[in-house]
Amino acid sequence: MLTSKHHEGYCLWNSAEADRDWGRSWNAVTGTPKRDLLGDLTNAVRTKGLKMGYYYSLYEWFNPLWQTDKKKFVSDHLFPQFKDLVTKYKPSVIFSDGEWELSDTAWRSTELLAWLFNESPVAKEVVVDDRWGNNTRGKNTGATYTTSEYGSGMDANVIWEESQGIGHSYGYNRNEQLEDYKTSNDLILMLCDIVSRGGNLLLDIGPTADGRIPVIMQQRLIDMGDWLKINGEAIYETEAWKTPAQWSEGKRITKKDASFMADYSVAKMVVPRKDTASIESFFTQKNKDIYCIVPSYRSKLLLKDITVMPGSKAMLLGKNKSLQWKQEGKNLTVDLSAIQPGDTSPLGIFVIKLASGEKN
């Protein structure tokens, strides 16, 4: 998902509308770096067999046309520019943003989306978010999925995505210090929390001005990738189970708030504290298999309200190591004492797969 154009209006492809309405070279081909960055990256991504999506801001802070005639900006700038982007580069996903200044009616979003889903070259494939007017977020207005941003996310009754940066910023911010960046452990827990509730994580990576990915971001991504090599079966192509997580006894302090920059940290919720409930396991499912994502090692895992049939197996992902289990009423106890140092990811977050048999 590449930022094709952010709120400052500078386009990463050769947009005639950008140059005309700004009265200067205002795209990456006619301006700097005189290269079709969007096209080059799109081709590279697709060569690797991946889907390509674009973030696209509807409005532009200081565009002269936007500041003087918003209606004309929509008809003469936004519409032809958006159609040019879609027609030339054929995105699989469009993340619209910058919609809050006008209603969907003023943006003529219904008309634009009708073109996208009926006449555009990606009509049968493209999916879009819910940001098409100041009255559309979180509502069923033709969007494929809903979005939250630096928030706590949503529940599995909607198709949703949480977007965050590794730090506090979208993009590279050289003012950020080490403590501003999420640790690899924090990021993996955030991923597990989101997926357990049926969501998708859109994680922002910000290159420097000369196009380098900061080493600290590389390190976080490598750690996440290494964890997914072992435990990705519990993430990819899974669905939310009947309950996203199991909590210990005590008062739950979740600070659940979908608003921007909500004070929500799942990394804090997995830490056992006196008189306060903590998350003991996250759950996902695939077909008849249940995946229990455990934040840290313990010798015994008590899973409440889980019943498995005789012949089912409890296995440690990555090692295919079978573990002893015992059904005790409605609860299931899994003996983890056979897990040895080096059997799990160095970060300590591991997955127990409950395989085969009917489960409740």
C-alpha positions as CSV (number, residue, x, y, z in Angstrom):
1,M,0.0,0.0,0.0
2,L,1.8,3.1,-1.3
3,T,0.9,6.7,-0.5
4,S,0.2,7.8,-4.1
5,K,-0.7,11.4,-2.9
6,H,-0.9,12.7,0.6
7,H,-2.6,15.9,1.9
8,E,0.1,18.2,0.4
9,G,-1.0,17.0,-3.1
10,Y,2.4,15.9,-4.4
11,C,1.8,12.9,-6.7
12,L,4.2,10.0,-7.1
13,W,3.1,9.6,-10.7
14,N,2.9,11.9,-13.7
15,S,-0.4,13.7,-12.8
16,A,-1.3,16.5,-15.3
17,E,-3.9,17.8,-12.8
18,A,-1.3,18.3,-10.1
19,D,0.9,20.4,-12.3
20,R,-1.9,22.4,-13.8
21,D,-3.7,23.3,-10.6
22,W,-0.6,24.0,-8.5
23,G,0.9,26.1,-11.3
24,R,4.3,24.3,-11.0
25,S,5.9,20.9,-11.3
26,W,4.0,19.0,-8.5
27,N,4.6,15.4,-9.2
28,A,7.6,13.0,-9.1
29,V,8.0,12.8,-12.9
30,T,8.0,16.5,-13.9
31,G,9.5,17.5,-10.6
32,T,11.9,15.6,-8.4
33,P,13.2,12.9,-8.7
34,K,12.0,12.9,-12.3
35,R,10.9,9.2,-12.0
36,D,7.6,7.4,-11.9
37,L,8.0,6.2,-8.4
38,L,4.5,4.8,-8.2
39,G,4.9,2.9,-11.4
40,D,8.3,1.5,-10.7
41,L,7.3,0.3,-7.2
42,T,4.1,-1.2,-8.5
43,N,5.9,-3.2,-11.1
44,A,8.4,-4.4,-8.5
45,V,5.7,-5.5,-6.1
46,R,3.7,-7.3,-8.8
47,T,6.8,-9.1,-10.0
48,K,7.0,-10.7,-6.5
49,G,3.4,-11.9,-6.9
50,L,1.9,-9.4,-4.5
51,K,-1.2,-7.2,-4.8
52,M,-0.7,-3.5,-5.0
53,G,-2.8,-0.9,-3.3
54,Y,-2.7,2.9,-3.0
55,Y,-3.4,5.5,-0.3
56,Y,-5.1,8.5,-1.9
57,S,-6.0,11.8,-0.2
58,L,-9.2,13.4,-1.5
59,Y,-8.3,16.9,-0.3
60,E,-5.1,18.9,-0.5
61,W,-4.2,21.4,2.2
62,F,-2.9,24.3,0.1
63,N,-4.0,23.5,-3.5
64,P,-5.1,27.0,-4.9
65,L,-8.2,25.4,-6.5
66,W,-9.2,23.7,-3.2
67,Q,-8.8,27.0,-1.3
68,T,-10.9,29.0,-3.7
69,D,-13.5,26.7,-5.2
70,K,-14.1,23.3,-3.5
71,K,-16.8,22.2,-5.9
72,K,-14.6,22.9,-8.9
73,F,-11.7,21.1,-7.2
74,V,-13.9,18.0,-7.0
75,S,-15.1,18.1,-10.6
76,D,-11.9,19.3,-12.3
77,H,-9.1,18.0,-10.1
78,L,-10.2,15.1,-8.0
79,F,-12.3,13.2,-10.5
80,P,-9.9,13.2,-13.5
81,Q,-6.9,12.6,-11.3
82,F,-8.4,9.7,-9.4
83,K,-9.6,8.1,-12.7
84,D,-6.1,8.6,-14.2
85,L,-4.5,6.9,-11.2
86,V,-6.9,3.9,-11.4
87,T,-6.8,3.5,-15.2
88,K,-3.1,3.6,-15.5
89,Y,-2.0,1.6,-12.5
90,K,-5.0,-0.7,-11.7
91,P,-4.8,-1.0,-7.9
92,S,-6.3,-3.9,-6.0
93,V,-6.9,-1.7,-2.9
94,I,-7.7,2.0,-2.5
95,F,-7.3,3.6,0.9
96,S,-9.1,6.9,0.6
97,D,-8.4,9.6,3.2
98,G,-8.6,13.3,3.8
99,E,-12.4,13.1,3.5
100,W,-13.4,15.0,6.7
101,E,-13.7,18.5,5.2
102,L,-16.8,17.6,3.1
103,S,-19.8,15.2,3.1
104,D,-19.9,12.3,0.7
105,T,-22.5,14.2,-1.3
106,A,-20.1,17.2,-1.7
107,W,-17.3,14.8,-2.7
108,R,-19.7,13.1,-5.1
109,S,-18.4,9.8,-3.7
110,T,-21.4,7.7,-4.8
111,E,-20.7,8.8,-8.4
112,L,-17.0,8.2,-8.2
113,L,-17.4,4.8,-6.6
114,A,-20.1,3.8,-9.1
115,W,-17.5,4.4,-11.9
116,L,-14.9,2.5,-9.9
117,F,-17.1,-0.6,-9.3
118,N,-18.8,-0.6,-12.7
119,E,-16.6,1.0,-15.4
120,S,-13.0,1.1,-14.2
121,P,-10.5,-1.6,-15.3
122,V,-10.4,-3.0,-11.7
123,A,-14.2,-3.1,-11.2
124,K,-14.3,-6.8,-10.4
125,E,-11.3,-6.8,-8.1
126,V,-10.8,-3.5,-6.2
127,V,-11.7,-3.1,-2.5
128,V,-12.0,0.3,-0.8
129,D,-12.0,1.6,2.8
130,D,-14.7,3.7,4.4
131,R,-13.3,7.3,4.1
132,W,-15.4,9.0,1.4
133,G,-17.0,11.9,3.4
134,N,-17.2,13.2,6.9
135,N,-20.3,11.1,7.4
136,T,-19.0,7.8,6.2
137,R,-16.4,6.3,8.5
138,G,-17.6,3.1,10.2
139,K,-20.9,3.1,8.2
140,N,-22.2,0.8,5.5
141,T,-21.9,3.3,2.6
142,G,-20.4,1.1,-0.1
143,A,-17.0,0.5,1.6
144,T,-15.5,-2.9,1.6
145,Y,-13.9,-2.5,5.0
146,T,-13.9,-0.1,7.9
147,T,-10.9,1.5,9.4
148,S,-9.4,2.6,12.8
149,E,-6.2,4.5,13.2
150,Y,-3.8,4.4,16.2
151,G,-6.9,3.1,18.0
152,S,-8.1,-0.1,19.7
153,G,-9.7,-1.5,16.6
154,M,-13.1,-3.2,16.3
155,D,-14.7,-6.5,16.8
156,A,-15.4,-9.4,14.5
157,N,-18.9,-8.3,13.5
158,V,-17.4,-6.0,10.8
159,I,-14.6,-6.3,8.2
160,W,-12.0,-3.9,9.5
161,E,-8.4,-2.8,9.5
162,E,-6.2,-1.0,12.1
163,S,-3.5,1.2,10.7
164,Q,-0.5,2.4,12.7
165,G,3.2,3.3,12.2
166,I,6.0,1.5,14.0
167,G,6.5,4.8,15.8
168,H,4.0,7.6,16.5
169,S,4.3,8.9,12.9
170,Y,3.1,7.8,9.5
171,G,6.4,8.0,7.6
172,Y,9.9,8.6,8.8
173,N,10.2,11.2,11.6
174,R,13.8,11.9,12.6
175,N,12.6,13.6,15.8
176,E,11.4,10.2,17.2
177,Q,13.6,8.5,19.7
178,L,14.0,4.8,20.5
179,E,11.3,4.9,23.1
180,D,8.9,6.2,20.5
181,Y,9.2,3.0,18.5
182,K,7.1,-0.1,19.3
183,T,9.3,-3.1,20.1
184,S,9.1,-6.3,18.0
185,N,7.3,-8.0,20.9
186,D,4.7,-5.1,21.0
187,L,4.2,-5.3,17.2
188,I,3.6,-9.1,17.2
189,L,1.2,-8.9,20.1
190,M,-0.6,-6.1,18.3
191,L,-0.9,-8.2,15.2
192,C,-2.2,-11.2,17.2
193,D,-4.8,-9.0,19.0
194,I,-6.1,-7.5,15.8
195,V,-6.3,-10.9,13.9
196,S,-8.0,-12.6,16.9
197,R,-10.8,-10.0,16.5
198,G,-11.1,-10.6,12.8
199,G,-9.1,-7.5,11.7
200,N,-6.2,-6.7,9.4
201,L,-3.1,-4.8,10.4
202,L,-1.8,-2.1,8.1
203,L,1.7,-1.2,9.4
204,D,3.3,2.0,8.1
205,I,6.9,1.9,7.0
206,G,8.6,5.3,6.4
207,P,11.6,5.6,4.1
208,T,14.1,8.4,4.6
209,A,14.2,11.3,2.1
210,D,16.7,9.4,0.0
211,G,14.6,6.2,-0.1
212,R,16.3,4.1,2.6
213,I,14.3,2.0,5.1
214,P,15.6,3.0,8.6
215,V,17.5,0.1,10.2
216,I,15.3,0.1,13.2
217,M,12.3,-0.5,11.0
218,Q,14.1,-3.2,9.1
219,Q,14.9,-4.9,12.3
220,R,11.3,-4.8,13.5
221,L,10.1,-6.2,10.1
222,I,12.7,-9.0,10.2
223,D,11.6,-10.0,13.7
224,M,8.0,-10.1,12.7
225,G,8.8,-12.1,9.6
226,D,10.9,-14.6,11.6
227,W,8.0,-15.1,14.0
228,L,5.5,-15.6,11.2
229,K,7.8,-18.2,9.5
230,I,7.2,-20.3,12.7
231,N,3.7,-19.2,13.6
232,G,2.1,-17.8,10.5
233,E,-0.3,-20.7,10.3
234,A,-2.2,-19.1,13.3
235,I,-2.4,-15.8,11.4
236,Y,-2.8,-16.3,7.6
237,E,-6.2,-17.3,6.3
238,T,-7.6,-17.6,9.8
239,E,-10.9,-16.3,11.2
240,A,-12.0,-15.0,14.6
241,W,-13.0,-17.7,17.0
242,K,-16.0,-17.4,19.3
243,T,-13.9,-15.4,21.8
244,P,-10.8,-13.5,20.8
245,A,-8.9,-13.9,24.0
246,Q,-8.9,-15.5,27.4
247,W,-8.4,-13.3,30.5
248,S,-7.2,-14.1,34.0
249,E,-9.3,-13.3,37.0
250,G,-9.5,-9.7,38.1
251,K,-10.7,-6.3,36.7
252,R,-10.1,-5.8,33.0
253,I,-8.5,-2.5,32.1
254,T,-8.6,-2.4,28.3
255,K,-9.1,1.3,27.6
256,K,-11.2,0.2,24.6
257,D,-11.5,3.3,22.4
258,A,-11.6,3.3,18.6
259,S,-10.7,7.0,18.4
260,F,-7.5,8.3,16.9
261,M,-4.4,8.0,19.2
262,A,-6.4,6.0,21.8
263,D,-4.3,4.9,24.8
264,Y,-4.6,1.2,23.9
265,S,-1.6,-1.1,24.4
266,V,-2.2,-4.8,24.2
267,A,1.5,-5.3,25.3
268,K,0.5,-3.9,28.7
269,M,-2.6,-6.2,28.9
270,V,-0.6,-9.4,28.7
271,V,1.5,-8.6,31.8
272,P,0.1,-10.3,35.0
273,R,-0.6,-7.8,37.7
274,K,-2.1,-8.1,41.2
275,D,-5.9,-7.7,41.2
276,T,-5.9,-6.8,37.5
277,A,-6.9,-9.2,34.7
278,S,-4.4,-10.0,32.0
279,I,-4.7,-11.7,28.6
280,E,-3.5,-15.3,28.9
281,S,-4.1,-16.4,25.3
282,F,-5.4,-15.1,22.0
283,F,-7.4,-17.4,19.7
284,T,-7.9,-17.8,16.0
285,Q,-9.4,-20.6,14.0
286,K,-9.0,-22.3,10.6
287,N,-11.6,-24.9,9.6
288,K,-11.8,-27.2,12.7
289,D,-8.5,-26.2,14.2
290,I,-8.1,-23.7,17.0
291,Y,-4.9,-21.7,17.5
292,C,-4.0,-20.5,21.0
293,I,-1.4,-17.7,20.8
294,V,0.4,-17.6,24.2
295,P,2.2,-14.3,25.1
296,S,4.8,-15.9,27.4
297,Y,5.9,-19.3,28.7
298,R,4.2,-21.1,31.5
299,S,4.4,-24.8,32.4
300,K,0.7,-25.4,32.1
301,L,-2.0,-23.8,30.0
302,L,-5.5,-23.8,31.3
303,L,-8.0,-23.1,28.5
304,K,-11.5,-22.3,29.8
305,D,-14.6,-23.4,28.0
306,I,-12.9,-25.4,25.4
307,T,-13.9,-29.0,24.7
308,V,-12.0,-31.2,22.3
309,M,-12.9,-34.7,21.1
310,P,-10.8,-37.8,21.9
311,G,-8.0,-38.2,19.3
312,S,-7.4,-34.5,19.0
313,K,-3.9,-33.2,19.2
314,A,-2.2,-30.3,21.0
315,M,0.9,-29.3,19.0
316,L,3.5,-26.6,19.3
317,L,3.8,-24.7,16.0
318,G,7.2,-24.7,14.4
319,K,8.3,-28.0,16.0
320,N,5.3,-30.2,15.4
321,K,5.9,-31.3,19.0
322,S,2.8,-33.1,20.5
323,L,1.9,-32.0,24.0
324,Q,-0.1,-33.8,26.6
325,W,-3.6,-32.5,27.3
326,K,-6.5,-33.4,29.6
327,Q,-10.1,-32.5,29.4
328,E,-11.5,-31.4,32.8
329,G,-15.1,-30.7,32.5
330,K,-15.5,-27.7,30.2
331,N,-11.9,-26.8,30.5
332,L,-8.8,-28.1,28.7
333,T,-5.4,-28.3,30.4
334,V,-2.3,-28.5,28.1
335,D,1.0,-29.6,29.7
336,L,3.7,-27.2,28.3
337,S,6.6,-28.7,30.3
338,A,8.0,-30.5,27.3
339,I,8.7,-27.2,25.6
340,Q,12.5,-26.6,25.7
341,P,14.5,-23.4,25.2
342,G,14.9,-22.9,21.5
343,D,11.6,-24.6,20.6
344,T,9.8,-21.2,20.3
345,S,10.6,-17.8,18.8
346,P,13.3,-15.9,20.7
347,L,10.6,-13.3,21.5
348,G,8.8,-16.0,23.6
349,I,5.4,-15.7,22.0
350,F,4.3,-19.1,20.8
351,V,1.3,-21.0,19.5
352,I,-0.5,-24.2,20.5
353,K,-2.5,-25.8,17.8
354,L,-5.5,-27.8,18.8
355,A,-5.9,-30.0,15.7
356,S,-8.8,-32.2,14.4
357,G,-12.0,-33.3,16.0
358,E,-15.1,-31.3,16.8
359,K,-14.6,-28.4,19.2
360,N,-16.9,-26.1,21.0
